[in-house]
Amino acid sequence: MSGSCTNLVPLTEISSEKYLKRLAGRTDMEDALKRLDKLTQEEARMAIAQNLKATHAVDDRVGVVIDRVLNVDDRVASVGNGVKAVNDKVSVVIDGTQTIFVSYQSKFNPSSCPRRKRSKGSHATNSQ
């Protein structure tokens, strides 16, 4: 019986050794998977941070564009006010001209002036 017992010891040792190697290998694999998971999460956070940074840059640029558009809008309103002022001045000039013309017409209307009668011999001739 001692021969069979000696055969069992190396089998159990070999079996235990394989078991421990497998167990140790699994922990290495589990550790590697945990590290991979951590790296994947870190990569996702980095991608989110880059997207956030790009979003803020776009937001800042949009703010600058909005400011420029408002500035142009103010300039257009200013030009519109200038055009209105010129239009008002032109209207005043036109109204004044019409008033002067009407006044002049009423004072110097040829139909209201008496005509002088010419004598028959007072015609001017070109044959002198």
C-alpha positions in Angstrom: 0.0 0.0 0.0 2.8 2.3 0.5 3.4 2.2 -3.3 0.0 3.4 -4.1 0.2 6.1 -1.4 3.4 7.4 -2.9 1.7 7.7 -6.3 -1.1 9.7 -4.8 1.1 12.4 -3.3 2.6 13.5 -6.6 -0.9 13.5 -8.3 -2.3 15.7 -5.6 0.7 17.9 -5.7 0.4 18.2 -9.5 -3.3 18.8 -9.2 -2.9 21.4 -6.5 -0.2 23.1 -8.5 -2.4 23.3 -11.6 -5.3 24.5 -9.5 -3.1 27.3 -7.9 -1.8 28.2 -11.3 -5.3 28.5 -12.7 -6.4 30.4 -9.7 -3.4 32.8 -10.0 -4.0 33.1 -13.7 -7.6 34.1 -13.1 -6.7 36.8 -10.7 -4.1 38.1 -13.2 -6.9 38.1 -15.8 -9.3 39.7 -13.4 -6.8 42.3 -12.5 -6.1 43.0 -16.2 -9.9 43.3 -16.9 -10.2 45.7 -13.9 -7.3 47.8 -15.3 -8.9 47.7 -18.8 -12.2 48.8 -17.3 -10.5 51.7 -15.5 -8.7 52.7 -18.6 -11.9 52.6 -20.6 -13.7 54.8 -18.1 -10.8 57.2 -18.1 -10.8 57.4 -21.9 -14.5 58.1 -21.8 -14.0 60.9 -19.3 -11.2 62.3 -21.4 -13.5 62.3 -24.5 -16.2 64.0 -22.6 -13.8 66.6 -21.4 -12.6 67.3 -24.9 -16.2 67.6 -26.1 -17.0 70.0 -23.3 -13.9 72.1 -24.1 -14.9 72.2 -27.8 -18.5 73.1 -26.8 -17.2 76.0 -24.7 -15.0 77.2 -27.5 -18.0 77.2 -29.9 -20.2 78.9 -27.3 -17.5 81.7 -27.0 -17.3 82.1 -30.7 -21.1 82.3 -31.0 -21.1 85.0 -28.3 -18.6 87.0 -30.4 -20.8 86.6 -33.5 -23.9 87.7 -31.6 -22.0 90.8 -30.4 -21.0 91.6 -34.0 -24.5 91.2 -35.3 -25.9 93.5 -32.6 -23.2 96.0 -33.5 -24.2 95.8 -37.2 -27.9 96.1 -36.1 -27.1 99.3 -34.2 -25.2 100.7 -37.2 -28.1 100.0 -39.5 -30.5 101.7 -37.0 -28.1 104.7 -37.0 -28.1 104.9 -40.8 -31.9 104.6 -40.8 -32.1 107.5 -38.4 -29.7 109.5 -40.6 -31.8 108.7 -43.7 -35.0 109.8 -41.9 -33.3 113.1 -40.8 -32.3 113.8 -44.4 -35.8 112.9 -45.6 -37.3 115.3 -43.1 -34.9 118.1 -44.3 -35.8 117.4 -47.9 -39.5 117.5 -47.1 -39.0 120.9 -45.3 -37.1 122.2 -48.4 -39.8 120.9 -50.8 -42.6 122.4 -48.6 -40.7 125.7 -48.4 -40.2 125.8 -52.1 -43.8 125.1 -52.8 -44.9 127.8 -50.4 -42.5 130.3 -52.1 -43.7 129.2 -55.6 -47.4 129.5 -54.6 -46.8 132.9 -53.0 -44.8 134.1 -56.1 -47.5 132.8 -58.4 -50.3 134.5 -56.6 -48.4 137.8 -56.6 -47.2 137.8 -60.1 -50.0 136.0 -62.0 -49.9 137.5 -65.5 -53.7 137.1 -65.9 -54.3 139.3 -62.8 -52.0 142.1 -64.1 -53.7 144.7 -66.3 -52.5 144.8 -69.9 -51.4 148.0 -71.4 -52.9 148.8 -74.7 -50.4 149.5 -77.4 -50.9 152.1 -80.0 -50.9 151.1 -83.6 -47.6 152.8 -84.4 -45.6 151.5 -81.4 -44.8 148.1 -82.9 -41.2 147.3 -83.1 -39.9 146.1 -86.4 -36.7 144.5 -87.5 -36.4 146.4 -90.7 -34.7 149.6 -89.6 
